[in-house]
């Protein structure tokens, strides 16, 4: 087979193209990847290796596997050929994780690694990590990719901090409880739109050699950090019953072929970051929305990818000094889970895909047979606007025909038909209507000889599989398809007492050559859940995509075992639950209680498909009344397998508090207090994160008329310049500005010490080739005169003596109020002046002021309320920091008429 690939085009508007792209990485960056074996042994064994093998050797799972282009085209679907298993590989240190040219093996089982990226440091509340993990598992994902930030964990030479939100053990424990594997990525370089790409800031100053090389001083800088990662991880690897299956470094993409390794996409586009002045994260979500996922995620399947991670599934918040200069505080990323932790429409599409992958063990081992551009043996495609790729399982001959538009930028509706081989001969699809439809940016997976349950199979299907498995010793198949399209599938309907759907828009026929299979046609107009067929041994369901996305398939944990919460490895038991906003987990007690835990955003009707041993259903500890047998939307006979009941959303208190215009300021829980920040007061302790103050002193002769300053602060930085506390001007723009600041008449104190003060808002260090970014004032000229000295002030305590060990080194800057702790909860403001926030500074002039307010939240118990802060859109130059209970959670400002909205 030809190795040429026909990849879809990615349409972008010109306005978005510069910062919305498939996530790529440096071509010259090093890469290391390590299967989670005894990690310390691996580290010690390969420690002397050069930097491109930082942690140890492993699978560089990138490239086209040899089996990706199979030469088994002479084997027809009717010929059952059992091929020998290809050889497995491992690190030689453990067999808990192995791999061949198809997939990874965990504990001797093939696994399709279906992962999403989540950076715990961008959600510095450890109690909420389980929330994200549970949502990822609920979507059907089985792994999470996690960057660890060197600079946050190792803030100074010799200082390692794995406490609080930097804890690795808390990550591992939460992941194990949720039932999700971990791909741990500790760097030391991570990129990730973080300052210096995650490299510790102290290393950018103290390491003389070029960073990210084999230089001895750079290696000496990161080695203690990596040692700390190893010590924290070694007992949490899969070989010790933990969730960590792989440790890896920052990746680059290759086009190399490695015939012994599966193809790994470590960072496929789960959204996009929004730059300063960008269109906003709602636009990012729209650009990479469900239609993008439908086409491009499935195109990755068509390329025979068996390890993939979406960057990001939850983006979070780049609080404090975490961002690199190109992005602002919010790292929402337009992800499936938004910054607020709310589920977006992208989550629904992710779940429809992920549960199909979870339900399809035959997809874990496939050969790439061909596509429209190379030709597919035995397949005839009628419809030039369509593009089809065939993957085939070499053991079962299950066929996965992945169809999309030939022009992936097209939003036209197209149709096609296809003749393809099955175990019962060549079949032309569809058989009962004219053609298969693709509505705009839509992709479908047509199936042949697809097994489900213990002994059932589809001969073929043009409808999509949402879920396939066993519930209560019954083979269950849940199909879905657009309500405005026709769908067709053929299977053997088996079992005693079988009942078929009786509605007019579901047809049952037989065709010559299907040898006992019943052909089912679902006509346009079907919405809601329909029971196609039910017997004692089989249940076949169909719905529209929206209805399918309201269902959940939580793992029923095993009674014991290290991996008891993990699908496939600890349990294959599940139930189907439709209706609620989220189902987090489910258990079935010996007494027959199905205990569901989850979230509601409104009153919901639960639709439950569970074992017959279930006698009652509870929701968050309360029994759901009147769980009764129910018919589906067809209005047919009541199903013995489907029960429904009502759960009410109970909400008390006042969870929503709006601070700003329209608020009754007489409410007792809301008061604002103001204090002007001093430009005086000085300390020699220096650190470069966030706001830094500079002071240049000169003894005036009277001839001094202006000062020229060159200031570096990173793209989108800003600075204000004062003479003897009199405002001169502000500067902002690119990485560096050079400006002349004129002294007002009589502003210079002749014969005295005069002070130029520069308040500089640092934007972090660059993350690519320039991690040692120039920051500060590299050039200054007093016209006419000379400076006697310059002083600089950053956060209190610098890199080692900063007092706030909880929030860490990136939370604060050098403002007087920050150094005094005005932003911290509990600070006494009783002597402060009461002042409305919208009144601004008392002088009405440029300066720095702190506003502090306190309020009480009245939120009902067990209620998860999403809260955020949006700065008003005002058209004047300003910079604002938002501290919430001491955490620097937001930065905003106006620059060149752009609004920078954070949180």
C-alpha positions in Angstrom: 0.0 0.0 0.0 1.1 3.5 -0.6 2.1 5.5 2.5 0.6 8.7 1.1 -2.1 10.1 3.4 -5.1 12.0 2.4 -5.6 14.3 5.3 -8.5 16.7 5.7 -8.1 20.4 5.3 -8.7 22.6 8.3 -10.7 25.7 7.4 -10.0 28.7 9.5 -11.1 32.3 9.1 -8.2 34.6 8.3 -8.8 36.5 11.6 -8.3 33.4 13.7 -5.7 31.6 11.7 -2.7 33.0 13.4 -3.5 31.6 16.8 -5.9 28.7 16.1 -4.0 25.8 14.8 -3.4 22.2 15.4 -1.1 22.2 18.4 2.4 21.6 17.3 5.8 21.8 19.0 9.4 22.7 18.4 11.1 20.6 15.8 14.4 20.7 17.6 13.1 19.9 21.1 14.1 16.8 22.9 11.7 14.1 23.8 11.6 11.4 26.3 8.8 8.9 27.1 8.8 6.2 29.8 6.5 3.4 30.4 5.7 3.4 34.1 7.9 0.6 35.3 9.9 0.7 38.5 10.7 4.4 37.8 13.7 4.8 40.1 15.4 1.8 38.6 14.9 3.2 35.1 16.2 6.6 36.2 19.3 5.2 37.8 20.0 2.8 34.9 19.8 5.5 32.2 20.8 8.5 34.2 24.0 9.0 32.2 22.2 9.2 29.0 22.1 12.5 27.2 19.1 14.9 27.7 17.0 13.4 24.9 16.4 10.5 27.2 15.8 12.4 30.4 13.8 10.0 32.4 14.6 6.7 30.6 14.0 5.1 27.4 10.5 4.2 26.3 8.2 3.9 23.4 8.4 6.9 21.2 4.9 6.1 20.1 5.0 8.3 17.0 5.0 7.4 13.4 3.1 5.0 11.1 3.0 1.5 12.4 3.8 -1.1 9.8 0.4 -2.6 10.2 -1.2 0.7 9.5 -1.1 -0.2 5.8 -1.9 -3.9 5.7 -1.4 -6.1 2.7 -4.2 -8.4 3.7 -6.4 -7.0 1.0 -6.6 -10.5 -0.5 -8.4 -11.7 2.6 -12.2 -11.1 2.3 -14.5 -10.5 5.2 -16.0 -14.0 4.8 -12.6 -15.6 5.3 -11.9 -16.0 9.0 -8.1 -15.8 9.4 -6.5 -15.9 12.8 -3.2 -14.2 12.6 -0.3 -14.7 15.1 0.0 -11.9 17.6 2.9 -9.6 16.9 5.8 -9.5 19.4 5.4 -7.3 22.4 7.9 -4.9 23.7 8.6 -3.5 27.2 11.3 -1.6 29.1 12.5 -4.9 30.5 11.7 -3.6 34.0 8.1 -4.7 34.2 5.4 -6.4 32.1 2.6 -4.4 33.6 2.9 -2.1 30.6 3.9 -3.5 27.2 3.3 -2.5 23.6 3.2 -3.9 20.1 2.7 -2.2 16.8 -1.1 -1.8 17.5 -1.6 -0.6 21.1 -0.3 -0.6 24.6 -1.0 -3.5 26.9 -1.9 -2.9 30.5 -1.9 -6.0 32.7 -1.9 -8.1 29.6 -5.0 -6.4 28.0 -5.0 -4.2 24.9 -6.1 -0.7 25.6 -7.0 2.3 23.3 -5.5 5.2 25.4 -8.2 7.8 25.1 -7.0 10.8 27.1 -7.5 14.4 27.8 -5.1 17.1 29.2 -5.7 18.7 32.6 -3.1 20.8 34.5 -3.8 20.5 38.2 -1.8 23.7 38.9 -4.4 25.6 36.9 -7.0 24.5 39.4 -5.2 25.0 42.7 -8.0 23.5 44.8 -7.1 19.8 45.3 -10.7 19.0 46.4 -11.9 19.8 42.9 -9.5 17.5 41.1 -11.8 14.6 41.7 -14.5 16.6 40.0 -12.5 17.0 36.8 -11.4 13.3 36.9 -15.0 12.1 37.4 -16.2 14.2 34.5 -13.5 12.9 32.2 -14.4 9.3 33.2 -18.1 10.0 32.7 -17.3 11.1 29.2 -15.8 7.7 28.5 -12.1 8.7 28.6 -9.8 6.3 30.3 -6.7 8.4 30.9 -5.6 11.9 31.8 -2.4 13.7 30.7 -1.0 16.0 33.4 1.9 18.5 33.1 3.8 19.2 36.3 5.3 22.7 36.4 9.0 22.8 37.5 9.0 26.4 38.5 6.0 26.0 40.8 7.3 22.8 42.4 11.0 23.8 42.7 10.8 27.6 43.3 14.4 28.0 44.4 17.6 25.9 44.3 17.3 23.1 46.8 13.6 23.8 47.6 11.1 21.1 46.5 7.5 21.7 47.5 4.9 18.8 46.9 2.5 20.2 49.5 -1.1 21.4 49.0 -2.0 22.0 45.4 1.5 20.9 44.3 0.9 17.5 45.8 1.4 14.5 43.4 -0.1 12.0 45.9 -3.4 13.9 45.9 -3.5 13.6 42.1 -2.8 9.9 42.2 -5.3 9.2 44.9 -8.1 11.2 43.2 -7.4 9.5 39.8 -7.4 6.1 41.4 -10.8 6.8 43.1 -12.2 8.1 39.8 -10.8 5.2 37.8 -8.6 7.0 35.3 -5.1 6.3 34.3 -2.4 9.0 34.3 0.1 10.0 31.7 2.5 12.1 33.9 4.5 14.8 32.1 6.9 16.5 34.5 9.1 18.3 31.9 11.3 19.9 33.0 10.2 21.9 30.0 6.4 21.7 29.3 5.6 24.7 27.1 1.8 24.8 27.9 1.6 28.6 27.5 3.4 29.0 30.8 6.1 31.4 31.8 9.5 30.1 30.6 7.6 27.0 29.4 7.7 25.7 32.9 11.4 26.1 33.5 12.1 27.5 37.0 12.7 31.2 36.8 15.8 30.9 39.0 17.3 28.5 36.4 16.9 31.1 33.7 19.2 33.4 35.7 21.6 30.9 37.4 22.2 28.5 34.5 24.9 30.0 32.4 24.6 27.5 29.5 21.8 27.4 27.0 18.7 25.9 28.5 17.1 22.7 27.2 20.4 21.2 26.2 22.8 18.6 27.5 24.8 21.3 29.4 26.0 20.1 32.8 24.7 23.1 34.7 21.3 22.8 33.2 21.1 19.1 34.0 22.3 19.8 37.5 19.5 22.3 37.8 16.6 20.0 36.9 17.9 16.7 38.3 16.8 17.3 42.0 13.3 18.2 40.6 13.1 15.0 38.5 14.4 13.0 41.5 11.5 14.4 43.5 9.0 13.5 40.9 10.4 10.0 40.8 10.2 9.6 44.6 6.6 10.8 44.7 5.6 8.6 41.7 7.4 5.3 42.1 4.8 3.7 44.4 1.9 4.9 42.3 2.8 3.2 39.1 0.6 0.6 37.5 3.2 -2.0 38.5 2.4 -1.2 42.1 -1.3 -1.0 41.7 -1.4 2.7 41.0 -2.9 4.8 38.2 0.4 6.0 36.5 1.0 4.1 33.3 3.4 6.4 31.4 5.7 9.2 32.2 6.7 11.4 29.3 8.3 14.7 28.4 7.2 17.5 26.2 6.6 16.0 22.8 7.5 16.9 19.3 5.8 15.3 16.3 7.7 13.0 13.9 6.9 11.6 10.5 9.2 8.7 11.1 8.0 5.1 10.8 8.7 2.7 13.6 7.2 -0.7 12.8 7.2 -1.9 16.4 5.2 1.0 18.0 1.6 2.2 17.9 0.9 5.8 16.8 0.5 8.3 19.7 -1.0 11.8 19.4 -0.1 13.3 22.7 -1.7 16.8 22.1 -4.5 16.8 19.6 -6.6 19.9 19.5 -9.2 20.0 22.2 -9.7 23.7 21.9 -7.4 26.7 21.4 -5.8 29.3 23.6 -6.9 32.9 23.2 -4.2 35.6 23.1 -4.4 39.1 24.4 -6.9 41.0 22.3 -8.2 37.7 20.8 -11.8 36.9 20.0 -12.5 35.2 23.3 -12.9 31.7 24.4 -16.5 31.3 23.2 -15.1 31.8 19.7 -12.4 29.1 20.5 -15.1 26.7 21.5 -17.1 27.4 18.4 -14.1 27.0 16.1 -13.3 23.6 17.6 -16.9 22.6 18.4 -18.8 19.4 18.0 -18.6 19.5 14.2 -14.8 19.9 14.3 -14.6 17.0 16.8 -16.9 14.8 14.7 -14.7 15.2 11.6 -11.2 15.6 12.9 -11.2 13.2 15.9 -12.6 10.5 13.7 -10.0 11.3 11.1 -7.4 10.4 13.7 -9.1 7.0 14.1 -8.9 6.7 10.3 -5.2 7.2 10.6 -5.1 4.2 13.0 -4.2 6.2 16.1 -4.5 4.1 19.2 -3.2 6.5 21.8 -4.5 10.1 21.7 -4.9 12.9 24.2 -6.9 16.1 23.6 -5.3 19.3 24.6 -7.2 20.6 26.7 -10.2 18.8 28.1 -10.1 21.2 31.0 -8.0 24.3 30.7 -8.5 26.1 34.0 -6.9 29.4 35.1 -3.4 30.6 34.6 -3.5 32.6 37.8 -0.8 34.8 39.2 2.5 34.8 37.2 1.9 31.4 35.5 1.1 32.7 31.9 3.7 33.4 29.3 3.3 36.8 27.6 1.0 35.6 24.8 -2.0 34.7 27.0 -4.0 36.1 29.8 -5.3 34.7 33.1 -8.1 32.5 31.7 -6.9 29.2 30.1 -10.5 28.1 29.4 -9.3 26.9 26.0 -12.8 26.5 24.7 -12.6 23.0 26.1 -15.2 20.3 26.6 -15.1 21.3 30.3 -15.1 25.1 30.6 -13.0 27.1 33.0 -16.0 27.2 35.4 -16.0 23.4 35.3 -19.3 23.5 33.4 -19.9 21.0 30.6 -20.1 22.4 27.1 -21.7 21.0 24.0 -18.3 19.6 23.1 -18.5 17.3 26.1 -21.6 15.7 24.5 -19.7 14.9 21.3 -16.7 13.7 23.2 -18.9 11.3 25.2 -20.7 10.0 22.1 -17.2 9.1 20.6 -15.5 7.9 23.8 -18.3 5.5 24.8 -18.2 4.0 21.3 -14.4 3.5 21.7 -14.9 2.0 25.2 -17.7 -0.3 23.8 -15.6 -1.5 20.9 -12.7 -3.8 21.8 -12.4 -4.8 18.1 -11.2 -1.3 17.4 -8.2 -1.7 19.6 -6.5 -3.8 17.0 -7.0 -2.8 13.4 -5.0 -2.7 10.1 -5.3 0.3 7.8 -6.6 -1.3 4.6 -7.1 1.8 2.3 -9.0 4.9 1.6 -10.6 6.8 -1.2 -7.3 8.2 -2.5 -5.4 4.8 -2.5 -8.4 2.6 -3.2 -10.0 0.0 -0.9 -10.0 -3.6 -2.1 -13.5 -4.9 -2.6 -15.1 -1.6 -1.9 -17.0 0.6 -4.3 -17.9 4.2 -3.3 -20.6 5.9 -5.2 -20.4 9.7 -4.5 -17.4 11.7 -5.3 -18.0 14.2 -2.5 -17.5 11.5 0.1 -14.2 10.2 1.5 -14.0 6.8 3.2 -11.2 5.0 5.1 -11.3 1.3 6.0 -9.8 -0.1 9.2 -10.2 -3.9 9.7 -9.6 -6.1 12.7 -7.3 -8.9 11.5 -8.7 -11.4 14.0 -12.4 -10.9 13.6 -12.6 -9.1 10.3 -14.7 -6.3 11.9 -14.7 -3.4 9.5 -14.7 0.3 10.5 -15.5 2.4 7.4 -14.9 6.0 8.5 -16.7 8.4 6.2 -16.5 12.2 5.9 -16.7 14.8 3.1 -13.8 14.8 0.7 -13.5 18.5 1.3 -13.5 18.8 5.1 -14.1 22.6 4.8 -17.5 22.0 3.1 -20.7 22.7 4.9 -22.9 21.3 2.1 -25.1 18.3 2.7 -24.0 15.3 0.6 -25.1 11.7 0.0 -23.3 8.5 -1.0 -23.8 4.8 -1.2 -21.2 2.1 -0.8 -20.7 -1.6 -1.7 -18.6 -3.4 0.9 -17.6 -6.9 2.0 -19.2 -8.6 5.0 -19.2 -12.1 6.4 -22.3 -12.8 4.3 -20.9 -11.4 1.1 -20.8 -8.0 -0.6 -23.6 -5.7 0.4 -24.6 -2.3 -1.1 -25.6 0.2 1.6 -28.2 1.4 2.1 -30.6 -1.3 0.9 -33.9 0.3 1.9 -33.5 3.9 0.9 -31.5 5.8 -1.7 -28.3 7.0 0.0 -26.4 7.7 3.2 -26.4 11.4 4.2 -23.7 13.6 5.7 -24.9 16.9 6.9 -22.1 19.4 6.4 -19.2 18.8 8.7 -20.3 15.4 9.8 -18.5 12.1 9.9 -19.9 8.6 10.4 -18.4 5.2 11.2 -20.1 2.5 9.2 -19.7 -0.9 10.7 -19.5 -4.5 9.4 -19.4 -7.7 11.4 -19.4 -5.8 14.7 -19.7 -7.9 17.9 -21.6 -6.7 21.0 -22.4 -8.3 24.2 -21.6 -12.0 24.7 -22.9 -13.5 21.5 -24.6 -10.8 19.3 -23.3 -9.0 16.3 -24.2 -6.4 13.7 -23.9 -7.6 10.1 -23.6 -3.9 9.2 -24.8 -0.5 10.4 -25.0 3.0 9.0 -26.2 4.2 12.4 -23.6 5.1 15.0 -23.0 3.1 18.1 -23.3 4.9 21.4 -23.0 1.9 23.7 -22.5 -1.8 23.3 -22.2 -4.3 26.2 -23.9 -6.5 28.7 -26.4 -5.4 31.3 -28.1 -8.1 33.4 -26.8 -11.0 31.2 -28.5 -9.2 28.2 -26.6 -8.1 25.1 -27.4 -4.3 24.8 -26.8 -2.2 21.7 -27.6 1.6 21.8 -27.5 3.2 18.3 -28.1 6.8 17.4 -28.5 9.0 14.3 -29.6 12.4 13.2 -33.4 12.8 13.3 -33.5 14.3 9.8 -31.8 11.3 8.2 -32.6 7.7 7.5 -30.5 4.9 9.1 -30.2 1.2 8.5 -28.6 -1.7 10.3 -28.8 -5.5 10.1 -28.5 -8.0 12.9 -29.8 -11.3 14.2 -32.6 -10.6 16.6 -32.4 -13.4 19.2 -34.0 -14.5 22.5 -37.3 -15.7 23.8 -40.2 -13.3 24.1 -38.9 -10.8 21.6 -40.8 -7.6 21.0 -40.2 -5.3 18.1 -41.0 -1.6 17.8 -44.4 -1.1 16.3 -44.1 2.6 15.3 -44.5 3.5 11.6 -41.1 5.1 11.2 -39.2 1.9 12.2 -39.3 -0.9 9.6 -38.2 -4.5 9.8 -37.4 -6.4 6.6 -35.2 -9.2 5.3 -33.1 -9.2 2.2 -31.6 -12.0 0.1 -28.0 -12.7 1.2 -28.4 -11.6 4.8 -28.8 -15.2 6.0 -30.9 -14.8 9.1 -30.2 -11.1 9.8 -33.1 -8.7 10.2 -32.7 -5.4 8.4 -34.0 -2.5 10.5 -34.7 0.9 8.9 -35.2 4.0 11.0 -36.9 6.8 9.0 -36.5 10.5 9.4 -38.4 12.0 12.3 -37.4 9.7 15.1 -36.6 11.6 18.3 -36.1 10.4 21.9 -35.3 6.9 23.0 -36.9 4.0 21.0 -36.8 0.4 21.9 -36.1 -1.3 18.6 -36.1 -4.9 20.0 -36.2 -6.5 23.4 -36.0 -10.1 24.5 -34.7 -12.0 27.5 -31.2 -12.0 25.9 -31.1 -8.8 23.8 -32.0 -5.1 24.0 -31.6 -2.8 21.0 -32.2 0.9 21.4 -32.1 3.9 19.1 -32.2 7.6 19.6 -31.2 10.9 18.1 -27.8 12.3 19.1 -29.1 14.8 21.6 -31.0 12.1 23.5 -28.0 9.8 23.4 -25.8 12.5 25.0 -28.2 12.6 28.0 -27.2 9.0 28.9 -24.3 7.9 31.1 -22.7 4.5 31.5 -20.9 4.6 34.9 -18.6 1.8 35.9 -20.0 -0.4 38.7 -16.9 -1.0 40.8 -15.7 -4.4 41.7 -15.7 -5.4 45.4 -12.0 -5.3 45.7 -8.7 -4.9 43.8 -6.3 -2.0 43.1 -8.1 -1.1 39.9 -11.6 -1.9 41.0 -12.9 1.5 39.7 -11.3 1.2 36.3 -13.4 0.1 33.3 -12.0 -3.0 31.5 -9.3 -3.6 34.2 -11.3 -3.7 37.4 -14.9 -4.1 36.2 -17.0 -4.5 33.0 -20.3 -3.9 34.8 -22.3 -0.9 34.1 -25.8 0.6 33.9 -27.3 3.2 31.5 -28.8 6.3 33.1 -30.4 9.0 31.1 -31.6 12.4 32.1 -29.3 14.1 34.6 -26.7 16.7 34.0 -24.0 14.3 35.2 -23.6 10.9 36.7 -20.4 10.7 38.7 -20.5 7.1 39.9 -22.8 4.2 40.6 -22.8 1.2 42.9 -25.2 -1.7 43.4 -25.5 -2.9 47.0 -26.2 -6.5 48.0 -29.7 -5.5 49.0 -30.4 -4.4 45.4 -30.0 -0.6 45.7 -28.6 1.2 42.7 -26.9 4.2 44.3 -26.3 7.0 41.8 -24.3 10.1 42.6 -24.3 13.0 40.2 -25.4 16.6 39.4 -28.6 18.2 38.3 -29.0 21.6 36.7 -32.8 21.1 36.6 -35.5 18.6 37.6 -34.9 15.5 35.5 -36.7 12.3 34.7 -34.2 9.4 35.2 -34.3 6.6 32.6 -32.4 3.6 34.0 -31.4 0.4 32.4 -30.0 -1.8 35.1 -30.0 -5.4 36.2 -33.2 -7.0 37.3 -31.7 -7.4 40.8 -32.0 -3.7 41.4 -35.0 -3.1 43.6 -34.7 0.6 44.2 -32.7 3.6 42.9 -31.3 6.4 45.0 -29.9 9.7 43.8 -27.3 11.3 46.0 -28.4 9.3 49.0 -32.2 9.8 48.6 -34.5 7.2 47.2 -36.0 8.0 43.9 -39.8 7.5 44.2 -41.9 5.5 41.8 -39.2 4.0 39.6 -41.5 2.2 37.3 -41.3 0.2 34.1 -41.6 2.6 31.1 -42.1 2.6 27.4 -39.9 4.7 25.2 -40.8 7.5 22.9 -42.5 5.2 20.6 -45.3 4.8 23.1 -45.2 1.0 22.7 -45.4 -1.7 25.4 -43.6 -1.1 28.7 -40.1 -2.4 28.8 -38.9 -4.8 31.4 -35.5 -3.3 31.1 -36.3 0.4 31.3 -37.4 2.2 34.4 -38.1 5.9 35.0 -38.4 8.2 37.9 -38.3 11.9 38.8 -35.5 13.6 40.6 -35.9 17.2 41.7 -33.3 19.8 41.8 -33.3 21.2 45.3 -31.8 24.7 45.6 -32.0 27.0 48.5 -30.1 30.1 49.6 -28.7 32.8 47.3 -25.8 31.4 45.3 -25.6 34.2 42.8 -24.0 37.5 43.9 -23.4 40.2 41.3 -20.8 42.9 42.3 -21.1 46.0 40.3 -23.8 48.3 38.9 -27.3 47.7 40.2 -26.2 46.1 43.5 -28.0 47.5 46.6 -25.0 48.7 48.5 -27.0 48.7 51.7 -26.9 45.0 51.9 -24.9 44.1 55.1 -22.7 41.5 53.4 -21.1 43.9 50.9 -18.8 46.8 51.8 -15.9 48.3 49.9 -12.9 49.8 51.5 -10.1 51.8 49.8 -6.5 52.7 50.5 -4.1 54.5 48.3 -1.0 52.5 47.6 2.3 54.2 48.4 5.1 54.7 45.9 7.4 54.9 48.9 8.7 52.2 51.1 11.4 50.0 49.8 13.1 46.7 50.3 16.0 45.1 48.5 14.3 41.7 48.2 13.7 41.0 44.5 11.7 38.6 42.4 10.6 39.2 38.8 7.1 37.8 38.7 4.0 40.1 38.3 4.4 43.8 39.1 8.0 45.0 39.7 8.9 48.6 40.8 12.1 50.4 39.7 13.6 53.5 41.2 16.3 55.6 39.6 17.9 58.3 41.8 19.6 61.5 40.6 20.8 64.7 42.2 19.2 67.5 40.2 21.1 70.5 38.9 18.2 72.0 37.1 19.2 71.0 33.6 17.3 67.7 33.7 14.3 68.0 31.2 13.4 64.4 30.4 14.4 60.7 30.6 14.6 58.1 27.9 13.7 54.6 29.1 13.8 51.3 27.3 11.6 48.8 29.2 11.2 45.0 28.5 8.2 43.3 30.0 7.0 40.7 27.5 4.3 41.2 24.8 1.3 43.2 26.0 3.1 44.4 29.1 2.5 47.9 30.5 4.4 50.4 32.7 3.8 53.7 34.3 6.5 56.3 34.9 6.5 58.9 37.7 8.9 61.7 38.7 8.8 62.4 42.5 5.3 60.7 42.6 4.1 62.9 39.7 2.8 60.9 36.8 4.6 61.3 33.5 3.2 58.8 31.1 2.4 55.1 30.6 3.8 52.8 28.0 2.5 49.5 26.6 2.7 47.3 23.5 5.1 44.7 22.4 8.0 42.9 24.1 9.9 46.2 24.5 9.2 49.9 24.4 11.5 52.9 24.1 10.0 56.3 24.9 11.0 59.8 26.0 9.3 61.1 29.2 9.2 64.9 29.5 9.4 66.4 32.9 6.7 68.9 33.7 7.7 72.4 34.7 8.9 72.8 38.3 8.7 69.0 38.8 12.5 68.6 39.4 13.8 69.4 42.9 17.0 71.2 42.3 19.9 70.3 44.6 17.9 67.3 46.0 17.6 63.6 45.4 14.9 63.1 42.7 13.4 59.7 42.0 12.1 58.2 38.8 9.7 55.4 39.6 8.6 52.8 37.1 5.7 50.5 37.9 6.1 47.6 35.5 3.6 44.9 34.9 5.7 41.8 33.9 4.0 39.4 31.6 6.2 36.4 32.3 9.0 34.8 30.3 8.8 33.6 26.7 8.2 29.9 26.4 10.1 28.9 23.3 13.6 29.9 22.2 13.8 32.8 24.6 13.1 31.4 28.1 15.9 33.7 29.4 13.8 36.6 28.4 15.1 40.1 29.0 12.9 41.8 31.6 13.5 45.2 33.2 15.1 48.4 32.1 18.0 47.7 29.9 18.4 51.3 28.7 18.1 54.7 30.5 19.3 58.2 29.7 18.7 61.3 31.9 18.6 64.4 29.7 20.8 66.1 30.9 22.3 64.5 33.9 23.3 61.2 35.4 21.6 58.7 37.7 23.4 57.9 40.9 21.7 54.5 41.5 18.9 52.3 40.5 16.9 50.0 42.9 14.4 47.3 42.1 11.6 45.8 44.2 9.6 42.6 43.7 7.6 40.3 45.9 8.5 40.2 49.5 11.1 37.6 50.4 12.3 37.0 46.8 12.7 33.4 45.7 13.5 31.9 49.1 12.0 34.1 51.8 8.5 34.7 50.5 6.1 34.2 53.4 3.0 32.8 51.6 4.1 29.2 51.1 0.6 28.0 50.4 -0.1 30.1 47.2 3.6 30.0 46.3 6.1 32.1 44.4 3.9 33.2 41.4 1.0 34.7 43.4 2.3 38.1 44.3 4.3 41.1 43.0 6.1 44.0 44.4 3.3 46.5 45.1 3.4 48.0 48.5 -0.1 46.7 49.3 0.9 43.2 48.3 4.0 43.3 50.4 1.9 44.5 53.4 -0.7 41.7 52.8 -3.6 43.9 52.0 -4.9 41.3 49.6 -4.9 38.5 52.1 -8.1 37.3 53.9 -8.4 38.6 57.5 -6.4 41.8 56.9 -7.7 44.5 59.2 -9.3 47.2 57.0 -11.2 48.9 59.9 -9.2 52.1 59.5 -9.6 52.2 55.7 -11.9 54.7 54.0 -15.2 53.4 52.7 -15.4 54.1 49.0 -17.4 52.8 46.1 -15.3 50.9 43.6 -16.8 52.7 40.6 -15.6 56.0 42.0 -12.0 55.1 41.2 -9.0 56.7 42.8 -9.7 59.8 44.9 -7.3 62.0 43.1 -8.8 61.2 39.7 -5.3 60.8 38.5 -3.0 58.0 37.6 -1.8 55.9 40.6 -2.3 52.7 42.4 -5.2 51.9 44.8 -6.5 48.9 46.6 -10.2 48.1 47.0 -11.2 45.4 49.4 -14.7 44.0 50.0 -16.1 41.0 51.9 -19.3 39.2 51.3 -21.0 36.1 52.5 -22.1 33.3 50.1 -25.3 31.6 51.0 -25.0 28.3 49.0 -27.0 25.2 49.7 -25.2 22.2 51.0 -24.1 19.7 48.3 -24.5 22.4 45.6 -21.7 23.1 43.1 -22.1 26.7 42.0 -19.9 28.0 39.2 -18.6 31.5 40.1 -16.6 33.9 38.0 -15.7 37.6 37.8 -15.9 39.7 34.7 -14.4 43.2 34.5 -16.6 46.0 33.2 -15.9 47.1 29.7 -14.6 50.7 30.2 -12.6 52.5 27.6 -9.7 54.0 29.5 -6.1 52.8 30.1 -5.9 50.7 33.3 -4.5 47.5 34.7 -6.4 45.7 37.4 -5.6 42.7 39.5 -8.3 40.5 41.2 -7.4 38.8 44.4 -10.0 36.3 45.8 -9.2 35.2 49.3 -5.6 36.1 48.6 -5.3 34.3 45.3 -4.3 36.4 42.3 -7.1 35.0 40.0 -7.4 37.8 37.4 -5.7 40.5 35.5 -7.4 42.9 33.1 -6.6 46.1 31.2 -7.3 48.2 28.2 -4.7 48.6 25.6 -5.1 50.0 22.1 -8.9 49.8 22.5 -8.8 46.1 23.2 -10.6 44.6 26.2 -8.7 42.0 28.1 -11.3 40.1 30.1 -10.2 37.6 32.6 -12.1 34.9 34.7 
